[in-house]
Amino acid sequence: MEIDKSLILKLEKLSRLTFNETERKEVMANLSNILTMIKKLDEIDSSQLESPAQLSTNVQPLREDIAKQSITREQALSNAPDQNGTFFKVPKVIEQ
């Protein structure tokens, strides 16, 4: 794949970005470097490597899911800027 000015202009349009000439040259150089690194990875012989079923063999221990009340309703509402004793009051955000 050739990284040229037309490709950068197309990327600008797709991403809705605008670059000046200096930035375009920098983006072209960066994309070329990325493609060069990918080509180097293609040169590696990975035929002898085993494909892992999972990326990580670590198993996270799960805790028992027990419902418990951590604070009272009064404690939760104590710092609320507006409440009615049972619920938080918030400004209406959807108009009908």
DSSP file (Angstrom, degrees, kcal/mol; ACC not computed):
  #  RESIDUE AA STRUCTURE BP1 BP2  ACC     N-H-->O    O-->H-N    N-H-->O    O-->H-N    TCO  KAPPA ALPHA  PHI   PSI    X-CA   Y-CA   Z-CA
    1    1 A M              0   0    0      0, 0.0     2,-0.5     0, 0.0    34,-0.0   0.000 360.0 360.0 360.0 130.2    0.0    0.0    0.0
    2    2 A E        -     0   0    0      1,-0.0     2,-0.8     2,-0.0     5,-0.1  -0.791 360.0-147.8 -94.6 125.9    1.4    3.3   -1.0
    3    3 A I        +     0   0    0     -2,-0.5     2,-0.2    25,-0.1    29,-0.0  -0.834  38.9 148.8 -92.5 110.2    1.0    6.2    1.4
    4    4 A D     >  -     0   0    0     -2,-0.8     4,-2.0     1,-0.0     3,-0.3  -0.767  62.1 -88.1-134.1-179.1    0.6    9.4   -0.7
    5    5 A K  H  > S+     0   0    0     -2,-0.2     4,-2.6     1,-0.2     5,-0.2   0.854 122.1  56.3 -62.9 -36.3   -1.1   12.7   -0.5
    6    6 A S  H  > S+     0   0    0      1,-0.2     4,-2.0     2,-0.2    -1,-0.2   0.886 107.4  49.4 -65.3 -37.2   -4.3   11.4   -2.0
    7    7 A L  H  > S+     0   0    0     -3,-0.3     4,-2.6     2,-0.2    -1,-0.2   0.916 111.2  49.4 -65.8 -42.3   -4.6    8.8    0.7
    8    8 A I  H  X S+     0   0    0     -4,-2.0     4,-2.5     1,-0.2    -2,-0.2   0.906 110.4  50.6 -63.6 -41.4   -4.0   11.4    3.4
    9    9 A L  H  X S+     0   0    0     -4,-2.6     4,-2.1     2,-0.2    -1,-0.2   0.891 110.6  49.6 -63.5 -38.9   -6.7   13.7    1.9
   10   10 A K  H  X S+     0   0    0     -4,-2.0     4,-2.6     2,-0.2    -2,-0.2   0.916 111.1  49.2 -65.3 -42.8   -9.1   10.7    1.8
   11   11 A L  H  X S+     0   0    0     -4,-2.6     4,-2.6     1,-0.2     6,-0.2   0.887 108.9  53.8 -62.7 -39.0   -8.3   10.0    5.5
   12   12 A E  H  X>S+     0   0    0     -4,-2.5     5,-2.1     2,-0.2     4,-0.9   0.933 110.9  45.8 -58.9 -46.0   -8.9   13.7    6.3
   13   13 A K  H  <5S+     0   0    0     -4,-2.1     3,-0.4     1,-0.2    -2,-0.2   0.925 114.4  47.1 -65.0 -44.9  -12.3   13.6    4.7
   14   14 A L  H  <5S+     0   0    0     -4,-2.6    -1,-0.2     1,-0.2    -2,-0.2   0.872 119.5  39.2 -64.8 -37.8  -13.3   10.3    6.4
   15   15 A S  H  <5S-     0   0    0     -4,-2.6    -1,-0.2    -5,-0.2    -2,-0.2   0.494 106.0-126.5 -91.3  -3.5  -12.1   11.4    9.8
   16   16 A R  T  <5 +     0   0    0     -4,-0.9     2,-0.3    -3,-0.4    -3,-0.2   0.890  64.6 134.4  56.7  42.4  -13.4   15.0    9.3
   17   17 A L      < -     0   0    0     -5,-2.1     2,-0.4    -6,-0.2    -1,-0.2  -0.799  46.5-146.4-113.8 159.9  -10.0   16.4   10.2
   18   18 A T        -     0   0    0     -2,-0.3     2,-0.3    -3,-0.1    -9,-0.0  -0.989  15.8-173.1-130.4 124.3   -8.0   19.1    8.4
   19   19 A F        -     0   0    0     -2,-0.4     2,-0.2     4,-0.0    -7,-0.0  -0.844  18.2-134.2-112.2 149.5   -4.2   19.0    8.2
   20   20 A N     >  -     0   0    0     -2,-0.3     4,-2.5     1,-0.1     5,-0.2  -0.448  43.4 -91.3 -87.5 176.6   -1.8   21.6    6.9
   21   21 A E  H  > S+     0   0    0      1,-0.2     4,-2.2     2,-0.2     5,-0.2   0.874 126.8  51.8 -59.7 -40.2    1.0   20.5    4.6
   22   22 A T  H  > S+     0   0    0      1,-0.2     4,-1.9     2,-0.2    -1,-0.2   0.922 111.8  46.6 -62.8 -43.8    3.5   20.0    7.5
   23   23 A E  H  > S+     0   0    0      2,-0.2     4,-2.7     1,-0.2    -2,-0.2   0.875 109.4  54.9 -66.9 -37.1    1.0   17.8    9.4
   24   24 A R  H  X S+     0   0    0     -4,-2.5     4,-2.6     1,-0.2    -2,-0.2   0.926 108.5  48.2 -60.9 -44.3    0.2   15.8    6.2
   25   25 A K  H  X S+     0   0    0     -4,-2.2     4,-2.2     1,-0.2    -1,-0.2   0.890 112.2  49.7 -63.2 -38.8    3.9   15.0    5.7
   26   26 A E  H  X S+     0   0    0     -4,-1.9     4,-2.5     2,-0.2    -2,-0.2   0.914 111.5  47.8 -66.5 -43.1    4.1   14.0    9.4
   27   27 A V  H  X S+     0   0    0     -4,-2.7     4,-2.8     2,-0.2     5,-0.2   0.906 111.2  51.7 -64.1 -41.5    1.0   11.7    9.1
   28   28 A M  H  X S+     0   0    0     -4,-2.6     4,-2.2     1,-0.2    -2,-0.2   0.917 111.5  47.0 -60.3 -43.7    2.5   10.2    5.9
   29   29 A A  H  X S+     0   0    0     -4,-2.2     4,-2.2     2,-0.2    -2,-0.2   0.912 112.9  49.0 -65.6 -42.6    5.8    9.5    7.6
   30   30 A N  H  X S+     0   0    0     -4,-2.5     4,-2.2     2,-0.2    -2,-0.2   0.929 112.1  47.5 -64.1 -45.4    4.0    8.0   10.6
   31   31 A L  H  X S+     0   0    0     -4,-2.8     4,-2.4     1,-0.2    -1,-0.2   0.888 111.0  52.2 -64.0 -38.2    1.8    5.7    8.5
   32   32 A S  H  X S+     0   0    0     -4,-2.2     4,-2.1    -5,-0.2    -1,-0.2   0.907 109.1  50.1 -63.0 -41.4    4.8    4.6    6.5
   33   33 A N  H  X S+     0   0    0     -4,-2.2     4,-2.1     2,-0.2    -2,-0.2   0.891 109.7  51.1 -63.7 -39.3    6.6    3.7    9.7
   34   34 A I  H  X S+     0   0    0     -4,-2.2     4,-2.1     2,-0.2    -2,-0.2   0.930 110.5  48.3 -63.6 -45.5    3.6    1.7   10.9
   35   35 A L  H  X S+     0   0    0     -4,-2.4     4,-2.3     1,-0.2    -1,-0.2   0.868 109.2  53.9 -64.1 -35.8    3.4   -0.2    7.6
   36   36 A T  H  X S+     0   0    0     -4,-2.1     4,-1.9     2,-0.2    -1,-0.2   0.913 108.6  48.8 -63.4 -42.8    7.1   -0.9    7.8
   37   37 A M  H  X S+     0   0    0     -4,-2.1     4,-1.8     1,-0.2    -2,-0.2   0.895 110.4  51.1 -64.1 -39.4    6.8   -2.4   11.3
   38   38 A I  H  X S+     0   0    0     -4,-2.1     4,-1.7     1,-0.2    -1,-0.2   0.900 107.7  52.6 -65.4 -39.9    3.8   -4.6   10.1
   39   39 A K  H  X S+     0   0    0     -4,-2.3     4,-0.9     1,-0.2    -1,-0.2   0.882 106.9  53.2 -62.1 -37.8    5.9   -5.9    7.2
   40   40 A K  H >< S+     0   0    0     -4,-1.9     3,-0.6     1,-0.2     4,-0.4   0.888 106.7  52.1 -64.1 -38.3    8.7   -6.8    9.7
   41   41 A L  H >< S+     0   0    0     -4,-1.8     3,-1.1     1,-0.2    -1,-0.2   0.855 103.3  58.4 -65.6 -33.8    6.1   -8.8   11.7
   42   42 A D  H 3< S+     0   0    0     -4,-1.7    -1,-0.2     1,-0.2    -2,-0.2   0.765  98.0  61.7 -65.6 -24.4    5.1  -10.6    8.5
   43   43 A E  T << S+     0   0    0     -4,-0.9     2,-0.3    -3,-0.6    -1,-0.2   0.658  81.3 101.9 -76.2 -15.8    8.7  -11.8    8.1
   44   44 A I  S <  S-     0   0    0     -3,-1.1     2,-1.0    -4,-0.4    -3,-0.0  -0.516  75.1-130.4 -74.7 132.3    8.6  -13.7   11.4
   45   45 A D        +     0   0    0     -2,-0.3     3,-0.3     1,-0.1    -1,-0.1  -0.734  37.4 163.5 -83.5 106.1    8.1  -17.5   11.1
   46   46 A S    >   +     0   0    0     -2,-1.0     3,-1.2     1,-0.2    -1,-0.1   0.200  41.5 106.6-107.5  14.5    5.3  -18.3   13.5
   47   47 A S  T 3  S+     0   0    0      1,-0.3    -1,-0.2     3,-0.0    -2,-0.0   0.786  80.1  51.0 -66.2 -26.6    4.5  -21.7   12.1
   48   48 A Q  T 3  S+     0   0    0     -3,-0.3     2,-0.3     2,-0.1    -1,-0.3   0.525  90.2 100.9 -87.7  -6.2    6.0  -23.4   15.1
   49   49 A L  S <  S-     0   0    0     -3,-1.2     2,-0.4     1,-0.0    -3,-0.0  -0.590  72.1-127.8 -84.4 140.7    4.1  -21.4   17.7
   50   50 A E        -     0   0    0     -2,-0.3    -2,-0.1     1,-0.0    -1,-0.0  -0.683  20.7-125.1 -84.6 136.8    1.1  -22.8   19.4
   51   51 A S        -     0   0    0     -2,-0.4     2,-0.1     1,-0.0    -1,-0.0  -0.717  27.8-129.0 -82.1 120.6   -2.0  -20.6   19.2
   52   52 A P        -     0   0    0      0, 0.0     3,-0.1     0, 0.0    -1,-0.0  -0.437   3.3-145.5 -71.7 142.1   -3.3  -20.0   22.7
   53   53 A A  S    S+     0   0    0      1,-0.2     2,-0.3    -2,-0.1     3,-0.0   0.846  91.2  21.8 -71.2 -33.7   -6.9  -20.8   23.4
   54   54 A Q  S    S-     0   0    0      1,-0.1    -1,-0.2    -3,-0.0     3,-0.1  -0.957  72.6-135.1-130.4 150.9   -6.9  -17.9   25.8
   55   55 A L  S    S+     0   0    0     -2,-0.3     2,-0.4     1,-0.2    -1,-0.1   0.824  95.6  35.5 -73.0 -29.9   -4.6  -14.9   26.0
   56   56 A S        -     0   0    0      2,-0.1    -1,-0.2     1,-0.1     0, 0.0  -0.976  56.5-165.4-127.8 137.7   -4.3  -15.3   29.8
   57   57 A T        +     0   0    0     -2,-0.4     2,-0.2    -3,-0.1    -1,-0.1   0.458  59.1 113.0 -96.1  -2.8   -4.2  -18.4   31.9
   58   58 A N        -     0   0    0      1,-0.0     2,-0.6     2,-0.0    -2,-0.1  -0.515  56.1-152.3 -71.4 133.8   -4.9  -16.5   35.1
   59   59 A V        -     0   0    0     -2,-0.2    -2,-0.1     0, 0.0    -1,-0.0  -0.936  10.0-138.1-108.8 124.2   -8.2  -17.2   36.6
   60   60 A Q        -     0   0    0     -2,-0.6     2,-0.2     1,-0.1    -2,-0.0  -0.673  21.1-123.2 -81.8 126.7   -9.7  -14.5   38.7
   61   61 A P        -     0   0    0      0, 0.0     2,-0.4     0, 0.0    -1,-0.1  -0.481  25.0-137.6 -69.1 138.0  -11.3  -15.7   41.9
   62   62 A L        -     0   0    0     -2,-0.2     2,-0.2     3,-0.0     3,-0.0  -0.773   9.5-137.8 -98.1 140.3  -14.9  -14.7   42.2
   63   63 A R        -     0   0    0     -2,-0.4     2,-0.2     1,-0.1    -1,-0.0  -0.607  32.9 -93.9 -90.8 157.2  -16.4  -13.5   45.4
   64   64 A E        -     0   0    0     -2,-0.2     2,-1.2     1,-0.1    -1,-0.1  -0.514  37.0-126.1 -69.7 135.5  -19.8  -14.6   46.6
   65   65 A D        +     0   0    0     -2,-0.2     2,-0.5    -3,-0.0    -1,-0.1  -0.709  40.4 168.3 -89.5  97.2  -22.5  -12.1   45.5
   66   66 A I        -     0   0    0     -2,-1.2     2,-0.4     2,-0.0    -2,-0.0  -0.946  30.1-135.6-114.8 124.6  -24.2  -11.1   48.7
   67   67 A A        +     0   0    0     -2,-0.5     2,-0.3     2,-0.0    -2,-0.0  -0.636  37.4 157.6 -77.8 128.8  -26.7   -8.2   48.8
   68   68 A K        -     0   0    0     -2,-0.4     2,-0.6     0, 0.0    -2,-0.0  -0.990  44.4-111.3-149.1 152.0  -26.2   -6.0   51.8
   69   69 A Q        -     0   0    0     -2,-0.3     3,-0.1     1,-0.2    -2,-0.0  -0.739  27.3-176.3 -86.9 123.4  -27.0   -2.4   52.6
   70   70 A S        +     0   0    0     -2,-0.6     2,-0.3     1,-0.3    -1,-0.2   0.859  68.7   9.7 -90.5 -38.0  -23.9   -0.3   52.8
   71   71 A I  S    S-     0   0    0      3,-0.0    -1,-0.3     4,-0.0     2,-0.1  -0.954  81.4-106.5-136.7 159.3  -25.4    3.0   53.9
   72   72 A T     >  -     0   0    0     -2,-0.3     4,-2.2     1,-0.1     5,-0.2  -0.367  31.1-111.6 -79.7 163.9  -28.8    4.1   54.9
   73   73 A R  H  > S+     0   0    0      1,-0.2     4,-2.3     2,-0.2     5,-0.2   0.896 119.4  53.9 -60.8 -40.8  -31.2    6.1   52.7
   74   74 A E  H  > S+     0   0    0      1,-0.2     4,-0.9     2,-0.2    -1,-0.2   0.899 108.5  48.8 -63.0 -40.1  -30.8    9.1   55.0
   75   75 A Q  H  4 S+     0   0    0      1,-0.2     3,-0.4     2,-0.2     4,-0.4   0.909 111.3  50.0 -65.0 -41.4  -27.0    8.9   54.7
   76   76 A A  H  < S+     0   0    0     -4,-2.2     3,-0.4     1,-0.2    -2,-0.2   0.880 116.6  40.8 -64.8 -37.7  -27.2    8.7   50.9
   77   77 A L  H >< S+     0   0    0     -4,-2.3     3,-1.2     1,-0.2    -1,-0.2   0.536  89.6  93.3 -87.6  -6.9  -29.6   11.7   50.7
   78   78 A S  T 3< S+     0   0    0     -4,-0.9    -1,-0.2    -3,-0.4    -2,-0.1   0.824  94.9  33.3 -60.8 -34.2  -27.8   13.8   53.4
   79   79 A N  T 3  S+     0   0    0     -4,-0.4    -1,-0.3    -3,-0.4    -2,-0.1   0.329  88.1 124.9-103.3   7.3  -25.6   15.7   50.9
   80   80 A A    <   -     0   0    0     -3,-1.2     3,-0.2     1,-0.1    -3,-0.0  -0.462  58.6-142.3 -69.1 134.4  -28.1   15.8   48.0
   81   81 A P  S    S+     0   0    0      0, 0.0     2,-0.3     0, 0.0    -1,-0.1   0.828  89.2  13.5 -65.8 -29.8  -28.7   19.3   46.7
   82   82 A D  S    S+     0   0    0      7,-0.2     7,-2.8    -3,-0.0     2,-0.3  -0.955  77.1 144.6-149.7 126.9  -32.4   18.5   46.3
   83   83 A Q  B     -A   88   0A   0     -2,-0.3     5,-0.2     5,-0.3    -6,-0.0  -0.965  41.6-139.0-154.7 165.1  -34.4   15.5   47.5
   84   84 A N        -     0   0    0      3,-1.9     4,-0.1    -2,-0.3    -7,-0.0   0.140  62.1 -90.6-117.9  19.6  -37.8   14.6   48.8
   85   85 A G  S    S+     0   0    0      2,-0.3    -8,-0.1     1,-0.1     3,-0.1   0.120 123.2  40.2  94.9 -21.5  -36.9   12.3   51.7
   86   86 A T  S    S+     0   0    0      1,-0.3     2,-0.3    -9,-0.0    -1,-0.1   0.648 116.7  26.8-123.9 -38.4  -37.0    9.2   49.5
   87   87 A F  S    S-     0   0    0    -10,-0.0    -3,-1.9     0, 0.0    -2,-0.3  -0.865  76.6-104.7-129.6 158.7  -35.4   10.1   46.2
   88   88 A F  B     -A   83   0A   0     -2,-0.3     2,-0.5    -5,-0.2    -5,-0.3  -0.632  34.1-138.9 -74.3 140.3  -32.9   12.4   44.6
   89   89 A K        +     0   0    0     -7,-2.8    -7,-0.2    -2,-0.3    -1,-0.0  -0.914  25.9 179.7-103.0 130.0  -34.5   15.2   42.7
   90   90 A V        -     0   0    0     -2,-0.5     3,-0.1    -9,-0.1     2,-0.0  -0.895  34.7 -91.4-126.1 156.3  -32.8   16.1   39.4
   91   91 A P        -     0   0    0      0, 0.0     2,-0.3     0, 0.0    -1,-0.0  -0.348  48.2-102.2 -65.3 147.2  -33.6   18.7   36.7
   92   92 A K        +     0   0    0      1,-0.1     3,-0.1    -2,-0.0     0, 0.0  -0.537  40.8 176.6 -69.2 130.2  -35.8   17.5   33.9
   93   93 A V        +     0   0    0     -2,-0.3     2,-0.5     1,-0.2    -1,-0.1   0.569  59.3  64.1-114.2 -13.5  -33.6   16.8   30.8
   94   94 A I        -     0   0    0      2,-0.0     2,-0.3     0, 0.0    -1,-0.2  -0.955  66.2-159.1-117.6 120.9  -36.1   15.5   28.3
   95   95 A E              0   0    0     -2,-0.5    -2,-0.0     1,-0.1     0, 0.0  -0.688 360.0 360.0 -92.6 149.1  -38.9   17.8   27.0
   96   96 A Q              0   0    0     -2,-0.3    -1,-0.1     0, 0.0    -2,-0.0   0.422 360.0 360.0-101.1 360.0  -42.0   16.3   25.5
